[in-house]
Amino acid sequence: MRIAIAGAGSVGRSIATELAGSGHDVLLIDRDTRRIGVDDMPQVEWLLADACELATLEDARLGDFDVVIAASSDDKVNLVVSLLAKTEFGVERVIARINEPGNEWLFDDSWGVDLAVSPPRLIADLVEGVPEEDPEDEGTRPPLPGAEIAETVLPAHSPFAGRPESELTAVLPEGVALVAVLASGGTVRPPEPSRELAVGNTVVFLAAPEALGTLEELLGHADDDL
């Protein structure tokens, strides 16, 4: 697939690395020259421009892309990019990042958003547990039907201890995604490919049920929480 990502901060770059590593054609758009890392991410195309400008998206030929991801740290930017992608270029799939939970109500199809992702909400769900679906409430849906949350604490003998997260994600079985890392002090952070995993980190995954056994073997934790 051809995928355009607006916003080359830590989130956008992480998404781009994962998708490019899976064989997709990825374009990162950002107007901040400090975020442009052509040498760091040679597998990704770059466009130094303002993703909220219609001319920028025309230059990028956004209509040729299968998916647009609005991943900036500014909700206003993500809404504008989503609306332009859907209404002006007819992009089939538009995914938007929500930074402020109070803005969730804005991220719907009226702004061109097909799927909205809120990292704060995701982390809260991971900590508190995803509530079961109410059969009488047709509007309630689990965020990832069929997926299960799996977590484990990284021991000293783990081959991934002291190694960048990218080495772990590169060998994850099909149907498994790393979604969060909890430091031993309780700090929760989203995945960052270049950041090293440390002994005592809790790594949290979303996994298809049939992939749990393979994940357990990979991490070598037959007696942990997986």
Contacts in CASP RR format, 6 or more apart in sequence:
PFRMAT RR
TARGET T0000
AUTHOR 0000-0000-0000
METHOD contacts of the structure
MODEL  1
MRIAIAGAGSVGRSIATELAGSGHDVLLIDRDTRRIGVDDMPQVEWLLAD
ACELATLEDARLGDFDVVIAASSDDKVNLVVSLLAKTEFGVERVIARINE
PGNEWLFDDSWGVDLAVSPPRLIADLVEGVPEEDPEDEGTRPPLPGAEIA
ETVLPAHSPFAGRPESELTAVLPEGVALVAVLASGGTVRPPEPSRELAVG
NTVVFLAAPEALGTLEELLGHADDDL
1 24 0 8 1.000
1 25 0 8 1.000
1 66 0 8 1.000
1 67 0 8 1.000
2 24 0 8 1.000
2 25 0 8 1.000
2 27 0 8 1.000
2 64 0 8 1.000
2 65 0 8 1.000
2 66 0 8 1.000
2 67 0 8 1.000
3 19 0 8 1.000
3 24 0 8 1.000
3 25 0 8 1.000
3 26 0 8 1.000
3 27 0 8 1.000
3 65 0 8 1.000
3 66 0 8 1.000
3 67 0 8 1.000
3 68 0 8 1.000
3 69 0 8 1.000
4 26 0 8 1.000
4 27 0 8 1.000
4 29 0 8 1.000
4 60 0 8 1.000
4 62 0 8 1.000
4 65 0 8 1.000
4 67 0 8 1.000
4 68 0 8 1.000
4 69 0 8 1.000
4 85 0 8 1.000
5 12 0 8 1.000
5 15 0 8 1.000
5 16 0 8 1.000
5 26 0 8 1.000
5 27 0 8 1.000
5 28 0 8 1.000
5 29 0 8 1.000
5 68 0 8 1.000
5 69 0 8 1.000
5 71 0 8 1.000
6 29 0 8 1.000
6 30 0 8 1.000
6 51 0 8 1.000
6 68 0 8 1.000
6 69 0 8 1.000
6 70 0 8 1.000
6 71 0 8 1.000
6 72 0 8 1.000
6 77 0 8 1.000
6 78 0 8 1.000
6 81 0 8 1.000
7 28 0 8 1.000
7 29 0 8 1.000
7 30 0 8 1.000
7 35 0 8 1.000
7 51 0 8 1.000
7 70 0 8 1.000
7 71 0 8 1.000
7 72 0 8 1.000
7 73 0 8 1.000
7 77 0 8 1.000
8 16 0 8 1.000
8 28 0 8 1.000
8 29 0 8 1.000
8 30 0 8 1.000
8 32 0 8 1.000
8 35 0 8 1.000
8 36 0 8 1.000
8 37 0 8 1.000
8 46 0 8 1.000
9 30 0 8 1.000
9 35 0 8 1.000
9 71 0 8 1.000
9 72 0 8 1.000
9 73 0 8 1.000
10 190 0 8 1.000
10 192 0 8 1.000
11 71 0 8 1.000
11 73 0 8 1.000
11 97 0 8 1.000
11 119 0 8 1.000
11 190 0 8 1.000
12 28 0 8 1.000
12 69 0 8 1.000
12 71 0 8 1.000
13 28 0 8 1.000
13 35 0 8 1.000
13 41 0 8 1.000
13 193 0 8 1.000
14 190 0 8 1.000
14 191 0 8 1.000
14 192 0 8 1.000
14 193 0 8 1.000
15 69 0 8 1.000
15 71 0 8 1.000
16 26 0 8 1.000
16 28 0 8 1.000
16 41 0 8 1.000
16 44 0 8 1.000
17 41 0 8 1.000
17 44 0 8 1.000
17 166 0 8 1.000
17 193 0 8 1.000
18 169 0 8 1.000
18 193 0 8 1.000
19 26 0 8 1.000
20 26 0 8 1.000
20 41 0 8 1.000
20 43 0 8 1.000
20 44 0 8 1.000
21 43 0 8 1.000
25 45 0 8 1.000
26 43 0 8 1.000
26 44 0 8 1.000
26 45 0 8 1.000
27 44 0 8 1.000
27 45 0 8 1.000
27 46 0 8 1.000
27 47 0 8 1.000
27 60 0 8 1.000
27 65 0 8 1.000
28 41 0 8 1.000
28 44 0 8 1.000
28 45 0 8 1.000
28 46 0 8 1.000
28 47 0 8 1.000
29 46 0 8 1.000
29 47 0 8 1.000
29 49 0 8 1.000
29 51 0 8 1.000
29 56 0 8 1.000
29 60 0 8 1.000
30 36 0 8 1.000
30 46 0 8 1.000
30 47 0 8 1.000
30 48 0 8 1.000
30 51 0 8 1.000
31 48 0 8 1.000
31 49 0 8 1.000
31 50 0 8 1.000
31 51 0 8 1.000
33 48 0 8 1.000
36 46 0 8 1.000
36 48 0 8 1.000
37 46 0 8 1.000
38 46 0 8 1.000
47 56 0 8 1.000
47 59 0 8 1.000
47 60 0 8 1.000
49 56 0 8 1.000
49 59 0 8 1.000
49 60 0 8 1.000
50 56 0 8 1.000
51 57 0 8 1.000
51 70 0 8 1.000
51 72 0 8 1.000
51 77 0 8 1.000
51 81 0 8 1.000
52 77 0 8 1.000
52 80 0 8 1.000
52 81 0 8 1.000
52 84 0 8 1.000
54 84 0 8 1.000
54 88 0 8 1.000
57 84 0 8 1.000
57 85 0 8 1.000
57 88 0 8 1.000
57 89 0 8 1.000
62 68 0 8 1.000
62 84 0 8 1.000
62 85 0 8 1.000
62 88 0 8 1.000
62 89 0 8 1.000
62 91 0 8 1.000
63 89 0 8 1.000
63 90 0 8 1.000
63 91 0 8 1.000
65 89 0 8 1.000
65 91 0 8 1.000
66 91 0 8 1.000
66 92 0 8 1.000
66 93 0 8 1.000
67 91 0 8 1.000
67 92 0 8 1.000
67 93 0 8 1.000
67 94 0 8 1.000
67 95 0 8 1.000
68 81 0 8 1.000
68 82 0 8 1.000
68 85 0 8 1.000
68 91 0 8 1.000
68 93 0 8 1.000
68 94 0 8 1.000
68 95 0 8 1.000
69 94 0 8 1.000
69 95 0 8 1.000
69 96 0 8 1.000
69 97 0 8 1.000
70 77 0 8 1.000
70 78 0 8 1.000
70 79 0 8 1.000
70 81 0 8 1.000
70 82 0 8 1.000
70 85 0 8 1.000
70 94 0 8 1.000
70 95 0 8 1.000
70 96 0 8 1.000
70 97 0 8 1.000
71 78 0 8 1.000
71 97 0 8 1.000
72 78 0 8 1.000
72 81 0 8 1.000
72 97 0 8 1.000
73 99 0 8 1.000
74 99 0 8 1.000
75 98 0 8 1.000
75 99 0 8 1.000
75 100 0 8 1.000
75 103 0 8 1.000
75 106 0 8 1.000
78 96 0 8 1.000
78 97 0 8 1.000
78 98 0 8 1.000
78 99 0 8 1.000
78 107 0 8 1.000
79 96 0 8 1.000
79 106 0 8 1.000
79 107 0 8 1.000
79 111 0 8 1.000
79 113 0 8 1.000
81 96 0 8 1.000
82 94 0 8 1.000
82 96 0 8 1.000
82 107 0 8 1.000
82 111 0 8 1.000
82 112 0 8 1.000
82 113 0 8 1.000
83 111 0 8 1.000
83 112 0 8 1.000
85 91 0 8 1.000
85 94 0 8 1.000
85 112 0 8 1.000
86 94 0 8 1.000
86 112 0 8 1.000
86 113 0 8 1.000
86 114 0 8 1.000
87 112 0 8 1.000
93 114 0 8 1.000
93 115 0 8 1.000
94 112 0 8 1.000
94 113 0 8 1.000
94 114 0 8 1.000
94 115 0 8 1.000
95 113 0 8 1.000
95 114 0 8 1.000
95 115 0 8 1.000
95 116 0 8 1.000
95 117 0 8 1.000
96 107 0 8 1.000
96 111 0 8 1.000
96 113 0 8 1.000
96 115 0 8 1.000
96 116 0 8 1.000
96 117 0 8 1.000
97 116 0 8 1.000
97 117 0 8 1.000
97 118 0 8 1.000
97 119 0 8 1.000
98 104 0 8 1.000
98 107 0 8 1.000
98 116 0 8 1.000
98 117 0 8 1.000
98 118 0 8 1.000
98 119 0 8 1.000
98 120 0 8 1.000
98 121 0 8 1.000
99 119 0 8 1.000
101 118 0 8 1.000
101 120 0 8 1.000
101 121 0 8 1.000
104 116 0 8 1.000
104 118 0 8 1.000
104 121 0 8 1.000
107 113 0 8 1.000
107 116 0 8 1.000
108 116 0 8 1.000
119 190 0 8 1.000
122 143 0 8 1.000
122 179 0 8 1.000
122 180 0 8 1.000
123 180 0 8 1.000
123 188 0 8 1.000
125 143 0 8 1.000
126 149 0 8 1.000
126 179 0 8 1.000
126 180 0 8 1.000
126 204 0 8 1.000
127 188 0 8 1.000
129 149 0 8 1.000
130 142 0 8 1.000
130 143 0 8 1.000
130 149 0 8 1.000
133 140 0 8 1.000
133 141 0 8 1.000
133 142 0 8 1.000
134 140 0 8 1.000
144 206 0 8 1.000
146 208 0 8 1.000
146 209 0 8 1.000
147 206 0 8 1.000
147 207 0 8 1.000
147 208 0 8 1.000
148 206 0 8 1.000
148 207 0 8 1.000
148 208 0 8 1.000
148 209 0 8 1.000
148 212 0 8 1.000
149 204 0 8 1.000
149 205 0 8 1.000
149 206 0 8 1.000
149 207 0 8 1.000
150 204 0 8 1.000
150 205 0 8 1.000
150 206 0 8 1.000
150 207 0 8 1.000
150 212 0 8 1.000
150 215 0 8 1.000
150 225 0 8 1.000
150 226 0 8 1.000
151 202 0 8 1.000
151 203 0 8 1.000
151 204 0 8 1.000
151 205 0 8 1.000
151 225 0 8 1.000
151 226 0 8 1.000
152 202 0 8 1.000
152 203 0 8 1.000
152 219 0 8 1.000
152 221 0 8 1.000
152 224 0 8 1.000
152 225 0 8 1.000
152 226 0 8 1.000
153 200 0 8 1.000
153 201 0 8 1.000
153 202 0 8 1.000
153 224 0 8 1.000
154 160 0 8 1.000
154 161 0 8 1.000
154 197 0 8 1.000
154 198 0 8 1.000
154 199 0 8 1.000
154 200 0 8 1.000
154 201 0 8 1.000
154 202 0 8 1.000
154 203 0 8 1.000
155 161 0 8 1.000
155 199 0 8 1.000
155 200 0 8 1.000
155 221 0 8 1.000
156 199 0 8 1.000
158 197 0 8 1.000
158 199 0 8 1.000
158 219 0 8 1.000
158 220 0 8 1.000
160 167 0 8 1.000
160 168 0 8 1.000
160 197 0 8 1.000
160 219 0 8 1.000
161 197 0 8 1.000
161 198 0 8 1.000
161 199 0 8 1.000
162 196 0 8 1.000
162 197 0 8 1.000
162 198 0 8 1.000
162 199 0 8 1.000
163 196 0 8 1.000
163 197 0 8 1.000
164 193 0 8 1.000
164 194 0 8 1.000
164 195 0 8 1.000
164 196 0 8 1.000
164 197 0 8 1.000
165 178 0 8 1.000
165 181 0 8 1.000
165 191 0 8 1.000
165 192 0 8 1.000
165 193 0 8 1.000
165 194 0 8 1.000
165 195 0 8 1.000
165 196 0 8 1.000
165 197 0 8 1.000
166 193 0 8 1.000
166 194 0 8 1.000
168 178 0 8 1.000
168 197 0 8 1.000
168 203 0 8 1.000
169 178 0 8 1.000
169 191 0 8 1.000
169 193 0 8 1.000
171 218 0 8 1.000
172 178 0 8 1.000
172 205 0 8 1.000
172 215 0 8 1.000
172 218 0 8 1.000
173 211 0 8 1.000
173 214 0 8 1.000
173 215 0 8 1.000
173 218 0 8 1.000
174 211 0 8 1.000
175 207 0 8 1.000
175 208 0 8 1.000
175 211 0 8 1.000
176 205 0 8 1.000
176 206 0 8 1.000
176 207 0 8 1.000
176 208 0 8 1.000
176 211 0 8 1.000
176 214 0 8 1.000
176 215 0 8 1.000
177 205 0 8 1.000
177 206 0 8 1.000
177 207 0 8 1.000
178 191 0 8 1.000
178 203 0 8 1.000
178 204 0 8 1.000
178 205 0 8 1.000
179 190 0 8 1.000
179 191 0 8 1.000
179 204 0 8 1.000
179 205 0 8 1.000
179 206 0 8 1.000
180 188 0 8 1.000
180 189 0 8 1.000
180 190 0 8 1.000
180 191 0 8 1.000
180 203 0 8 1.000
180 204 0 8 1.000
181 188 0 8 1.000
181 189 0 8 1.000
181 190 0 8 1.000
181 191 0 8 1.000
181 195 0 8 1.000
181 197 0 8 1.000
181 201 0 8 1.000
181 202 0 8 1.000
181 203 0 8 1.000
181 204 0 8 1.000
182 188 0 8 1.000
182 189 0 8 1.000
182 201 0 8 1.000
182 202 0 8 1.000
182 203 0 8 1.000
182 204 0 8 1.000
183 189 0 8 1.000
183 198 0 8 1.000
183 201 0 8 1.000
184 198 0 8 1.000
184 200 0 8 1.000
184 201 0 8 1.000
197 203 0 8 1.000
203 219 0 8 1.000
205 215 0 8 1.000
207 215 0 8 1.000
212 226 0 8 1.000
213 226 0 8 1.000
215 226 0 8 1.000
216 222 0 8 1.000
216 224 0 8 1.000
216 226 0 8 1.000
219 226 0 8 1.000
END
